[in-house]
Amino acid sequence: MKSKLLIFSFLLAVGFANAQTATEILAKAQNQAKIENKNVFVIFHASWCGWCKKMEKNMDDPKVKAYFDSNYIKTFITVQERAEKKNLETPGGDLINEKFGGKNQGLPFWVILDANGNVLEDSKVNGENIGGPASEDEVVNLISKLEKTTKNEKVNSENIKEVFILKKK
């Protein structure tokens, strides 16, 4: 029993030691953005966050995936996990989230950075986080932010609306 606990503790420690920090994740994304002439789309999310999963799913929808892939290096930083899943958090993620204005904003919170790490846009509208945009107004705000940060393929507003606006059943 002691040997199993010792092995488990060792593997857990190795996992933490090998986990990339938020700073390392951002640096890697920024380097890739420089190489590919893109901006960086950073999403702060958590495993329990349904809106986070919805936004990620929407960004990967075939109708808009090529647009996002053409213009952004998508990067995910895990924050605000529950106690039993704290090990999933990106080391230093909460500090980076706070640095970009995401403290107490809820999840998902996202920022669009240039390749040098300068904030171009974030998920706040009038000081409120739109998070995973789903209403028509939220999606129109998303489109406006995308238009300002697009470097390559132009935004297809109709496709973004079709994918992101939550349909009433």
C-alpha positions as CSV (number, residue, x, y, z in Angstrom):
1,M,0.0,0.0,0.0
2,K,2.8,2.4,0.9
3,S,4.6,1.7,-2.4
4,K,1.4,2.5,-4.4
5,L,1.0,5.7,-2.5
6,L,4.6,6.6,-3.1
7,I,4.4,5.9,-6.8
8,F,1.2,7.9,-7.1
9,S,2.7,10.8,-5.2
10,F,5.8,10.7,-7.5
11,L,3.7,10.6,-10.7
12,L,1.6,13.5,-9.4
13,A,4.7,15.5,-8.6
14,V,6.2,14.8,-12.0
15,G,2.9,15.8,-13.6
16,F,3.0,19.2,-11.8
17,A,6.7,19.7,-12.6
18,N,6.0,19.1,-16.3
19,A,2.9,21.3,-16.5
20,Q,3.5,24.3,-18.7
21,T,2.9,27.6,-16.9
22,A,0.6,30.2,-18.3
23,T,3.5,32.4,-19.2
24,E,5.2,29.5,-21.2
25,I,1.9,28.8,-23.0
26,L,1.5,32.4,-24.0
27,A,5.1,32.7,-25.1
28,K,4.8,29.6,-27.3
29,A,1.5,30.9,-28.8
30,Q,3.1,34.3,-29.5
31,N,6.1,32.8,-31.2
32,Q,3.8,30.7,-33.4
33,A,1.6,33.8,-34.1
34,K,4.8,35.6,-35.3
35,I,5.7,32.7,-37.6
36,E,2.2,32.4,-39.0
37,N,1.2,36.1,-39.2
38,K,-1.7,35.6,-36.8
39,N,-3.0,37.0,-33.5
40,V,-3.4,34.9,-30.3
41,F,-6.9,34.1,-29.1
42,V,-6.5,33.2,-25.4
43,I,-9.5,31.5,-23.7
44,F,-9.6,31.2,-19.9
45,H,-11.8,28.2,-19.1
46,A,-12.5,25.4,-16.6
47,S,-13.6,21.8,-16.8
48,W,-16.9,22.5,-15.1
49,C,-17.8,25.5,-17.4
50,G,-20.6,24.6,-19.9
51,W,-20.3,28.0,-21.7
52,C,-16.5,27.4,-22.1
53,K,-17.2,24.0,-23.8
54,K,-19.9,25.6,-26.0
55,M,-17.6,28.4,-27.1
56,E,-14.8,25.9,-27.9
57,K,-17.2,23.7,-29.8
58,N,-18.5,26.7,-31.7
59,M,-15.0,27.8,-32.7
60,D,-14.4,24.3,-34.1
61,D,-17.6,24.2,-36.0
62,P,-16.8,23.4,-39.7
63,K,-18.6,26.6,-40.8
64,V,-16.1,28.8,-38.9
65,K,-13.1,26.7,-38.0
66,A,-11.1,27.7,-41.1
67,Y,-11.7,31.4,-40.2
68,F,-10.4,31.0,-36.7
69,D,-7.5,28.7,-37.8
70,S,-6.5,31.2,-40.5
71,N,-6.4,34.2,-38.1
72,Y,-5.6,33.0,-34.6
73,I,-3.5,30.8,-32.6
74,K,-6.1,29.4,-30.1
75,T,-4.7,29.0,-26.7
76,F,-6.4,27.7,-23.6
77,I,-5.5,28.4,-19.9
78,T,-7.4,26.5,-17.2
79,V,-8.4,28.5,-14.2
80,Q,-10.9,28.5,-11.3
81,E,-11.2,24.8,-11.0
82,R,-13.0,23.2,-8.0
83,A,-10.9,21.9,-5.1
84,E,-11.0,18.3,-6.3
85,K,-9.7,19.3,-9.8
86,K,-7.2,22.0,-8.8
87,N,-4.5,19.8,-10.5
88,L,-6.1,20.7,-13.8
89,E,-5.3,24.4,-13.5
90,T,-2.6,26.0,-15.5
91,P,0.2,27.1,-13.1
92,G,0.1,30.9,-13.0
93,G,-3.2,31.0,-15.0
94,D,-5.1,33.0,-12.4
95,L,-2.4,35.7,-12.4
96,I,-2.4,36.0,-16.1
97,N,-6.2,36.1,-16.2
98,E,-6.2,38.9,-13.6
99,K,-3.5,40.8,-15.6
100,F,-5.8,40.8,-18.6
101,G,-8.8,42.0,-16.6
102,G,-10.5,38.7,-16.2
103,K,-10.7,38.6,-12.4
104,N,-14.3,38.3,-11.2
105,Q,-15.5,38.3,-14.8
106,G,-16.7,34.7,-14.9
107,L,-15.8,32.1,-17.6
108,P,-15.1,31.9,-20.3
109,F,-13.1,35.1,-20.4
110,W,-11.0,35.6,-23.5
111,V,-8.5,38.1,-24.9
112,I,-7.1,38.6,-28.3
113,L,-3.4,39.5,-28.3
114,D,-1.0,40.5,-31.1
115,A,2.1,38.4,-31.5
116,N,4.0,40.7,-29.0
117,G,1.4,40.1,-26.3
118,N,-0.4,43.4,-26.5
119,V,-4.2,43.2,-25.9
120,L,-6.2,44.0,-29.0
121,E,-9.6,43.0,-27.7
122,D,-11.2,41.1,-24.8
123,S,-14.6,39.6,-24.0
124,K,-15.9,42.6,-22.1
125,V,-18.5,45.0,-23.5
126,N,-19.2,48.1,-21.4
127,G,-17.2,46.4,-18.5
128,E,-19.3,43.2,-18.6
129,N,-17.9,39.9,-19.8
130,I,-19.9,38.4,-22.7
131,G,-18.0,35.1,-22.2
132,G,-19.3,32.5,-24.6
133,P,-21.5,34.8,-26.8
134,A,-24.9,33.4,-27.5
135,S,-27.4,36.2,-27.9
136,E,-27.6,38.2,-31.1
137,D,-26.2,41.3,-29.4
138,E,-23.3,39.3,-27.9
139,V,-22.5,37.7,-31.2
140,V,-22.6,41.1,-33.0
141,N,-20.1,42.3,-30.4
142,L,-17.9,39.2,-31.0
143,I,-18.0,39.9,-34.8
144,S,-16.9,43.5,-34.2
145,K,-14.0,42.3,-32.1
146,L,-13.1,39.7,-34.7
147,E,-13.2,42.3,-37.6
148,K,-10.7,44.5,-35.7
149,T,-8.3,41.6,-35.1
150,T,-8.5,39.7,-38.3
151,K,-5.2,39.4,-40.2
152,N,-5.8,37.0,-43.0
153,E,-9.2,35.5,-43.9
154,K,-12.1,38.0,-43.6
155,V,-15.0,37.4,-41.1
156,N,-18.1,35.8,-42.5
157,S,-20.6,37.5,-40.2
158,E,-23.5,35.2,-41.3
159,N,-21.5,32.0,-40.5
160,I,-20.4,33.4,-37.1
161,K,-24.1,34.3,-36.3
162,E,-25.4,30.9,-37.5
163,V,-22.9,29.0,-35.3
164,F,-22.8,31.2,-32.2
165,I,-26.4,32.5,-31.7
166,L,-28.2,30.2,-29.4
167,K,-31.3,28.9,-31.2
168,K,-34.5,28.9,-29.1
169,K,-36.3,25.6,-29.1
